Amino acid sequence: MAETTVRPRVRHVSRASESDRKNAAAALQRALDRRDNGGETGH
């Protein structure tokens, strides 16, 4: 990977992006809930 290559970040907006963002947020929240509620230091 060439470190000298600069690519501007382009945000593609589509109809599916809103639901995709909600799904990603929900998945992230579930992952955070599992981490907080369980694991080695879980109650």
N, C-alpha and C positions, 0 to 999 in steps of 0.2 A: 504494500500500500504506500503510495507516494505521499509523503507528508506535505510536500509543496503544493499538492493539488487542493485548490480551494473551491468548494461547492457551496453556493448559497442555499440555505434551507428554504425549500418551497413547500408551502402548506397547501395541499390539494383539498379542496372543499367539494364534497359530494353529498348526496342525500344519505348515503349509508354511514357517513362519518359520525353523525350524531349518535346513532344507535351503537356504532362501534365504540365510541368514546364512553357511552354509558355502560356497555358490557365490560370494557376494560376497567372502568372505575369500580364496578361491582366485583370483578374478579380480584382486583387489588385489595378492596375492602375485606373480602373473604380471606385472602391470604394474610392480611394484617390481623384479622380477628383470630385466625388459627394460631398465629405466632404469639399473640398476646394471651390467648386463653389456654395454651398448651405448651408442649415442648419440655425441655429439661428443667426449666425453672417454673413450670406451670403449677398451679395450685391443685 
